[in-house]
Structures are given as C-alpha cells and as structure tokens.
Amino acid sequence: MKRLLEIKDLEKIYNQAGQPTAALAGISFDVLEGEFLGIMGPSGSGKSTLLNCIATIIKPTTGQIYLDKENISDFSRNSLADFRGQRMGYLFQAFELLDNLTARENIMLPLSIHGQSQSQQQEKVEAIARYFEVDDILDQFPTQLSGGQKQRVAAARSLIMDPSLILADEPTGALDSRSAKTLMEKLKGMNENQQRTILMVTHDANAASYCSRILFIQDGVIFHELRRKTQESKQAFYVRILHVVSQLGGGSANVL
Ligand SMILES: Nc1ncnc2c1ncn2[C@@H]1O[C@H](COP(=O)(O)OP(=O)(O)OP(=O)(O)O)[C@@H](O)[C@H]1O
C-alpha cells in the first residue's frame, strides 16, 4: 500500500523559561493510505505537537513531513492554506463549529471557500449529513445541538472536501460513551468502506480500539507500537491496549 504520510526525524524544541525543551525528539514513522492510526501517550509526551506539525499549524525545528511525497515544510504561506483546506480534514475535541452558522452552513463552509456551485454543495452536504445521521438537524444552530450531534456535524465538515488525510485530536474527549461509540463507528466505516486515512490522537483506549495500528509516544519518541491482528476482535485489541497503558504506570484507560 502507498505511503501517504512520511514523518522523518521530526524535532520540535520549545523554549520554556529560557530552557530548551524537546517536545518531539527525532520521531519518524509512516502512515499508509487507508490506515487508521492512533497516537497515544502520557500527558506532555508530544502528541498535540506532533499533530499540529502535521496540520502545518506549527513548524518543526528540524525534520521533514511528506504528504503524498510533497514536503509540506517547504510550502509558502498561501499555498499552505490551500493545501491544508483541500488535502487535510480536522476534527477536534472542542467541535470548533461556528455558532452563528447552521449545521448545514458549518458543513458547507469548506466547499464555499473553495468555490463549488450551490447545487453541488447541497447534494454533497446532504449525502454526508445522512451518513453521520445529522440530516434532520441541518437547519439548527450549534447551540441547539447535543455534544454528539455537534461532533458528527464537525466530522461531516472535516470530510466534505474528500481530504487525503483526516487529523483528529481527542475527537471523543467531550462525548458521553454512547455518542463516542456512534462517532467512532462512523469514522471506522469511512476508513473501511472508503479507505479514508485517519490519524487520531486519543487518551481513550476504547476509541483507540477502532484503530488498525497505535503508536505510543513518550518524551517525543515512539516507545511502543500495537497493530490490530487480522481477525482480532475489537475487544481483544482493547485488552492489549489497556495492557500497554497499565505498563506506562497509568493503570486506567483514561490516565494516558
Ligand atoms: N507553545 C509551547 N511552548 C512551550 N512548551 C510547549 C508548548 N506547547 C507544548 N509545550 C511542551 O511540549 C511538551 C509536549 O506537549 P504536547 O501538548 O504536545 O503534549 P501532549 O502529549 O499533547 O499532552 P496532553 O495529552 O496533555 O495534551 C510538554 O512538555 C509541553 O509543556
């Protein structure tokens, strides 16, 4: 399978009160097209820094990130914004919906920015809203929606441009377990049926058990990797994830 994302010797040094601190300490890995990769690790291990470097929100100190063989650290500001919008979709813990726009307008926003016709936009929005089971609330505003509905609207928005890569940072972090399950099943469905590539940072072992592979990071480097075996049940994979989590000294699914 094709390598969609290549991370090479990525280092990010922050200055903390005059002291250089390595949030990423030379991390390298690849993500294959169609993978659902989880990133787990203790608080402060560098997960968000890694995701934000890939999202081109922050610049690494050294190292390279290739998306589809293009070095995304080489992009000029304008092409970067374009690139971000079309090639990557983002899903965050805090939904990041615009409260003064309806669910429909929120989902449509990336399409409007990239100049698609109204009829094309409507069709696409309705299809993706049906998939995420938010088609009946499209004309409501975010403040009228439950947390689960908001996150499914945000997920629909992150996928509306057909991005090559979806970046998710704690997408279930603010959801109750039932809403989290629905969201994860929808994302997994997109991954399996449409070969969408997803990279997800999570503290939640249950959400992580939907992944095909998990990288555990600590002190800005990879210290362990788990791969879901062919035919392995989600439950059996979950138990293996918990085992690694407990070895890290957390002892509980939510401590990482
Ligand atoms: N803007 C910043 N300036 C200085 N130091 C930072 C900055 N952002 C992160 N750090 C430091 O970099 C390290 C990694 O932080 P990061 O947020 O990537 O970890 P994380 O694994 O995502 O943590 P959490 O699970 O708590 O969100 C930490 O030591 C953090 O204090």
The ligand as a Tripos MOL2 file, in Angstrom:
@<TRIPOS>MOLECULE
LIG
   31    33     1     0     0
SMALL
NO_CHARGES

@<TRIPOS>ATOM
      1 N1          3.7260   26.5130   22.9750 N.pl3     1 LIG1
      2 C1          4.5130   25.8550   23.8290 C.ar      1 LIG1
      3 N2          5.5540   26.4750   24.4550 N.ar      1 LIG1
      4 C2          6.3680   25.8100   25.2830 C.ar      1 LIG1
      5 N3          6.2490   24.4990   25.5570 N.ar      1 LIG1
      6 C3          5.2440   23.8210   24.9880 C.ar      1 LIG1
      7 C4          4.3290   24.4540   24.0810 C.ar      1 LIG1
      8 N4          3.4210   23.5370   23.6530 N.ar      1 LIG1
      9 C5          3.7670   22.3710   24.2580 C.ar      1 LIG1
     10 N5          4.8580   22.5420   25.0510 N.ar      1 LIG1
     11 C6          5.5330   21.4850   25.8470 C.3       1 LIG1
     12 O1          5.8550   20.4130   24.9670 O.3       1 LIG1
     13 C7          5.6400   19.1530   25.5980 C.3       1 LIG1
     14 C8          4.6440   18.3360   24.7670 C.3       1 LIG1
     15 O2          3.3670   18.9790   24.8030 O.3       1 LIG1
     16 P1          2.1000   18.4410   23.9890 P.3       1 LIG1
     17 O3          0.9940   19.3900   24.2060 O.co2     1 LIG1
     18 O4          2.4980   18.1350   22.5910 O.co2     1 LIG1
     19 O5          1.8200   17.0600   24.7590 O.3       1 LIG1
     20 P2          0.5450   16.1040   24.7050 P.3       1 LIG1
     21 O6          1.0830   14.7210   24.6620 O.co2     1 LIG1
     22 O7         -0.3560   16.5050   23.6000 O.co2     1 LIG1
     23 O8         -0.1320   16.3920   26.1080 O.3       1 LIG1
     24 P3         -1.6950   16.2870   26.5560 P.3       1 LIG1
     25 O9         -2.0480   14.8360   26.4550 O.co2     1 LIG1
     26 O10        -1.6790   16.7580   27.9600 O.co2     1 LIG1
     27 O11        -2.4900   17.1490   25.6360 O.co2     1 LIG1
     28 C9          5.1830   19.4650   27.0210 C.3       1 LIG1
     29 O12         6.3130   19.4380   27.8640 O.3       1 LIG1
     30 C10         4.6120   20.8780   26.9140 C.3       1 LIG1
     31 O13         4.7450   21.5670   28.1420 O.3       1 LIG1
@<TRIPOS>BOND
     1     1     2 1
     2     2     3 ar
     3     2     7 ar
     4     3     4 ar
     5     4     5 ar
     6     5     6 ar
     7     6     7 ar
     8     6    10 ar
     9     7     8 ar
    10     8     9 ar
    11     9    10 ar
    12    10    11 1
    13    11    12 1
    14    11    30 1
    15    12    13 1
    16    13    14 1
    17    13    28 1
    18    14    15 1
    19    15    16 1
    20    16    17 2
    21    16    18 1
    22    16    19 1
    23    19    20 1
    24    20    21 2
    25    20    22 1
    26    20    23 1
    27    23    24 1
    28    24    25 2
    29    24    26 1
    30    24    27 1
    31    28    29 1
    32    28    30 1
    33    30    31 1
@<TRIPOS>SUBSTRUCTURE
     1 LIG1         1 GROUP 0 **** ****
